[in-house]
């Protein structure tokens, strides 16, 4: 069945499990991330389709249905599953996307690895996604493509289906031309993105950077530029912009540039945080801590997340402030997303060595300063620690947005707790009421965590109230409405000629 909305994303929109020898599809366990929000769009479509990949030993005979019809709370839609071999997935995702693109997007040029990239395979996989989207799309359909590992899909899709309206959303940072143009495939990538009707980013800085890259490679005209909403300008942070491009022109085509931050499901988080059992568990954690304070840090095991800088800061603070020993504990959750990649193995090994050293230096039989957790914690368990934690310490070296900091704030229905946030997280442009820190500066990091630990109750409340207003305003639902509006405006421009 042809679909008037096609979502193209590398992940399937559910979790697969085998029960009694039969494959079943379950809703994603996390309430956040973009998958639930993307699926909510199917409710407004006559029929929707989702294009993803699924591992297969033999793509010609994958051993599973390539099309699955889903009927759930979000509506009826088709999931088209592209069978990819282990070698294709490794090449297009783990090597090209993670070893070449990821470090450049996050401005870690020294981590960039060009040699193993198999560009023909990246093209091949992206072409398969584009073909699948073209097959599923009805005449004039909306096609929504997500993230950098599918950079080439818009260009291919425009060749196959010039009638469709294409929007691409970028979920990572987007660097300026001096960094992005390190990629030898830069023209092919950007030309594909310029085939879109809408190109979306989290914050105005990334939109401005994209325009600088596009203008360095092609003759692109800026048609409209607008002031940034004051609520999205945090004075003194690294990523704020005063104005941003909103409409550009390339080869006679108009392309909207969207700046809209993904948020969290505030209603869901508040409901869980208000549950009496969850609150009882949080009180139990605080009772076990006694008069000691709990700092929580949650992220992936990735060199961009700044885990080492954080542990080293904690070590310096304990060394310089003996009165804090036995009075503060850091719960550092760092989950590996790519266990077979050397860069992440090195990061994990570094975290384990640092945590062991700090516990060895300062720990006693009764007190260990760091609890290093390397497994994923289910959200229903994590939320009780959000409620119990005196401080959330979120200090990535670079981050497209960061939803953990928003989860923490949404959970704090008591208007207490302190958020320490890196100015290099996209969320910092909205969340200026956090204690903003520079993770590249020893003094800034150490001062920020000490400020958070010693902050008076009245100031904690004032900051948290302001943060909660921001998180509610820029919720994941608000992001969804922004994306819907961008599609509608793009369609109106096309009809107007």
Secondary structure, 3 states (H helix, E strand, C coil): CCEEEEEECCCCCCEEEEECCEEEEECCCCCCCCHHHHHHHHHHCCCEEEEEEEECCCHHHCCCCCEEEEEECCEEEEEEEEEECHHHHHHHHHHHHHHHHHHHHCCCHHHCCCCCCCHHHHHHHHHHHHHHHHHHEEEEEEEEEECHHHCCHHHHHHHHCCCCEEEEECCCCCCCHHHHCCCCCHHHHHHHHCCCCEEEECCHHHHHHHHHHHHHHCCCEEEEEEECCHHHCCCCCCCCCCEEEEEEEECCEEEEEEECCCCCCHHHHHHHHCCHHHHHHHHHHHHHHCCCEEEEEEEECCHHHCHHHHHHHHHHHHHHCHHHCCCEEEEEEEECCCCCCHHHHHHHHHHHHHHHHHHHHHCCCCCCCEEEECCCCCHHHHHHHHHHCCEEEECCCCECCCCHHHHHHHHCCCCCCEEEEECCEHHHHCCCCCEEECCCCHHHHHHHHHHHHCCCHHHHHHHHHHHHHHHHHCCHHHHHHHHHHHHHHHHHHHHHC
